[in-house]
Each structure stands twice: as C-alpha cells, then as structure tokens.
Amino acid sequence: MKKIFTFITLLVSFSLVAQNGKIIDRQEYDWKKDITITNIVFKDGKLQEKFQYLNGVTIEKITYESDGLKVKGYLVQPKNKENHPCIIYNRGGNKEFGKLSTKKAVFILAKVASWGYVVAASQYRGNDGGEGKEEFGGKDVNDVLNLIPLFDNLKTTDTTKMGIYGWSRGGMMTYLALTKTNKFKAAIVGGGLSDLRLWIRTRKDTIESVYYKNIPNYTENKSKSINDRSAISQVENISKTTPILMVHGTADWRVVPEMALDLSKEFIANKIPHRLVLFEG
C-alpha cells in the first residue's frame, strides 16, 4: 500500500510539472479596434508604412500555467505557419508598474515578431489579474522559464533556436534565467539590474521599498534575498554557452552603468561570452 501511495504521489507531482507552459486561455487582440493604437498607426485613413508589419503578425493575450498558477502574458507570432525561432521578452518594473500593455505588444513584441520570431512575454505571477504573488526575482523566475515548454507545445516554433531579452528589471530576470538553463542561444540585456545592493546605494529615493513590498521575508533575510537576485553574486552559475549582449546608457540614473561595467569584469574573469556596449547620454 505504501508503494502504491508513493507511486500515485510521484505520478501526480509529475503531472503537475508537465503542465508548466500549458496555455489555458488565449484571446486574439485586434489592434484595429483599439483607438489608442489606430490614432498612432493610421494617417489620413491609411496604415503608415512603418507600421505595415502589424498586418503580418498575430497578437494574443494568454493565460498559461506556471508552478500550478495561472499567469498572464502575451504571445505574438508571424501569421505564416513556418517554424520560427523563439524569443522570450522580459518586462521591467514590478507589480502593475511597467507591466506589458497593448501598446508594448504592438510596438515592441509585434515588431520583433515581424522579423520572423515567435515572441512570448510574461506579466509574472500576481500581476494583471494572474494568480500568485510577485517575488521580484524569486519564484517568479519560473514564470519566465515555463515559457520554454510553452514554445515546445506550439506547432510554429523551432525550439532549437531560442533567445531571451530583457530591460531593467527584465534584465535581472534574464540573468537569473541564465543561472537555471543553458537552452538559450543568445541573450540581450538592456540597462540590466544586476546588483541590488548597488541599486540601494545609488538611488536617492526609497527604492528599497520595492524589496520590502515584493520579496518574501525580506526583513529577516536581506543579505540572502539580495544575493539570490543579483547577477553579480551569481556569476558562477550563469550559462557559459549563451553569449550575452549587454547595452547600457552612460546617463542612466535608474540603473547605473557601473552595474554593467562591474558585471562585465566578472564575466571576463569567469569566461562568460559577452559584449558590453555603452551609449553616451
């Protein structure tokens, strides 16, 4: 009886894990019916040339499974049914601030998809009506990783060619994802948050309140919580087979360029393939 119970428990656990990335709901978003979009993309009643790419892609709002939670996100892909390489886009901000909007879907995700990629992006757990609670680089990193099996379940993807991209907090999520998988062929991080201690020191506002509000038990475990979320403290765990392009503005005061410089030094020491590009201003 004990063996049977153990088998059933393992079977149930496997079934739960196997559901990661399953699309529970998908609703096509029609940008032509959104006046906030049409006011931008149309001129004199015609779709402007620079927005013609919108005719070649499909934008969907999705709900997918991650660690047993229903998480919200976007899926954008070319209308042709060929197998396309995949890109995971990681949003910035926290909670509802910086969440993926229809504008971002239209002007960022759809643009990338028009180049021949299937693009998936997560709002992270607890946001935009999704289940669970945001952890600012904790278990919500799984919401990024579980987009990989989501790609596996689509018929229009070539999952041997996957990339990952994120800006600011999305850069942090990108780095953390790279500590847990080597499946990505390339990564791009823009203005990436990579040192949460330095973030506190260089921001003159109350940025640490983001940690208190989002990181579980932050007050009791400050040092560990910061280390676990800082790429500068996780360099030895970052994939050595995924080349990383790091871009950063020299006048960025929200996430200072010193973060990119410091991390690049550590990447060099640990032989992690990367290129750092700094833009003035």
N, C-alpha and C positions, 0 to 999 in steps of 0.2 A: 504493500500500500504506500509506503514511504517513497519507493522508487517511482511509482505511478504519479504521486503528487509532485515530486521533483521534476519529472518529465513534463507534466502539464504546466508547471510554473515556468520552465525554460521555454516551452512552446509559446506560451502567452507573451513572455518577455521578447522572444524573437519576433513575434507578430507585431508587437508594438514598435519595435525598432524598424521593422521592414516597412512601416507606414510612413517613416520620415520622408518628406518630399512629396507625398501624395497630394495632388491638387483636389481640394474638397469642393471648391466653387470657383468658377471663372466667369466674369462678366465683361463682354467686349465694351470698350469705351469708344463712343462715337464723337470724335473731336469736332465734327462738322455741326453738331448740335449744341456745342458749348460756346456761348457768345464771348466769353473771356478769351477764348482761343481764336475764334473767327475774326474778332476785331483786330487781332495782331497779324494773322497769316494772309488775310484777304485784302486786296487793294483794288478799288474800282470794280468790285464784284468778281475778281479773279484771284486764284491762289498764286501768291508770289513765287517766283522761280526758286528762291532759296528755301521754300517750304514744300516744294514738289515731292520731296522724299516721303511726306506723310501719306501719299497715295499708294506707296509700296509696302507699308507695314501694317500690322495689326496690333493694337494696344489692348491689353486685358488687365482688369483688376482681379487679383486672385486671392484666395484663401487656401493655405497649404498647411500640412501637418509638420510640426517640429516638436520633438520630445513630448508627444501627446497633446500639444497645444495647437489651437487654430490661429495661425499667424497670417497677417495681411501683407500683400505685396503687389508687385506688377510683373507682368510677363509681356515682352514686346518682341515681335519676330517678323521677318520678311514674309510677304504673302506667298511667294513661291515655295513649293514644298520640297525643295532640295534639303540635304543635310548640311546644316550650318555650324560653324564653331560657336562656342558659348562664352558669354561674359556675365559675371556677377558684378553688379554695381552696388556699392555700399554707401548708403546715405550718411549725412553728417547730423549734427545736433543730438538732442536727446528728447525722449518722450514725443510730444507733438511738435516741439520746436525743431524745424529743419526736416520734418517728415516729407516723404515723397508726395508731391502734389500732381494734379493732372498737367500742370504747366511743365514740371520737371519731366514727366513721362513723355510729353510731346516734344519738348525742345532738347532734352538730353538723351533719354533712353531710346526714343524713336529715331533720333539722328544716328546713334550708334548702330541700331538695328538695320538701318538703311544701307550700311556698309557691308551687310551680309552676315550679321551675327544674331543669334538668339540671346536676348538680354533678360535676366531675371534680377529683381531687386526686392529686398525685404524691408518692411517697416520696423522690424524687430518686435519681439513679443510685447504685448501690453499696449501697443500703440495703434492708433487709427481703428480702434474697435476690436483689436486682436486680443486673444486670451493671454494670461500670464502677466508677468511684471518685468519691465525693462531692468537690466542689470549693468548697463554701461560697460560692456566688455566682459561680462561674466558668462552665464549660461546662454545668453542671447547670441553669443558667437555661433552656437549650434544652429541658429536660425539662418545664418549665412552658409554654413557647411551643408545644411539639409537642402539647399538649392541644388547641390550636386546630384543627389538621387532624383530630384525633380527633373533635371535635364535628362537623366537616364530614362525616365518614363515617357519622354516626348519622342515622336517619330521624325522630327525635323532637326535633330541635333547630332553633331559629331562630337561626342564627349571625350575623344582623344585630343581635342583641341579646346582647352578651356583657359580663360584668363579671368583676372579679378582686378577690380578698380575701386578706389575709394578716396574721398577727400575729407580732410579734417578728422572728425571722429570716425568717419568711414575709412580713413587711412589706418586708424587704430584697429578697427575691425579686420581690415585686410591683413595687417601684420599678424594679428592673433590667429587668424585663419591659417596663415602660413606656418604657424607653430604646430598645427594639427594635421596638415596634409601636404603632400608633395604632388598633388594631381594637376596643379595649375602650370601651364606652360609659360606664363608671363604674368607679372603684376605691375600695376601703376598706382602710385600713392602721391596725391597732391596735398601739400600743406598738412602732412600727416601728424597727428598727435601720437607721440612715441615715448614721452617721458612725463608722467603725471605729476611727479614732484616739481619738475621744472615749470610745468604749467601753473602750479600754485604760486611759485616764486615770481614768475614773470607777468602774471595777470594781477592788476591792481584792484580788480573788482572782487566779488565774492564767488569766484569760480569753484571753490571747494564745496560750495553748497550743492553743486551738481553731483558730487560724490556722496554727500550725506543723503540726498534725495533718492539716488538710484542704486547705489552699491549696497547689497545686503550686509548688515553688521559692520558697516564701515568704521563706526566709532571704536569698536572693540578690536578691529583688525586692520588698522590703517596701513601699516607697512606692507603686509602681505597683499592687501587689496590693490595697492598701488603697483607693487612689483608684478603681480599677476596680469595687470593690464598695460604695462609699459614694455614696449618692444625693446627698449634699451636694456631692460633686465631679463629679456627672453631671447637674446640673440642666438645663444647656443641651440635653441630649439627651432629656429626658423629654417625652413627648407633651403638646402644648398643647391637644389636643382631647378629652382624657379627664379629666373632673372627678374630683378625689380628696377623699375624706373621711378626715381624719386624726383619730384618737381616741387619747388618752394619759392615763394616771393620773398625778397630780402626785406620788404617793409611790412611783412605780416606781423601784426602785434597780437593777434588772437592765438596763433600757434607760431611761436618764434622760429626763425630759420635755424637757430642753434640746435634745435632738436634734430633736424635733418643732417646737419654737419656732424654732430656727436654720434648719431646712429651710423652714418657712413663710415666713420673711423672704426667703429666696432665691426661693421660688415667687412671692412678690409682686413681687420685682424682675424676674423673668423672665416675668411674666404667665401663670403656670400656674394654671388654675382649681382652687381647693381651698377647703376649710373645715376649720379646726382646732378641735376640741372637747376641752377638758381636764376631767377628772373629779377632784374632790378626793379624796385618800386612795388 
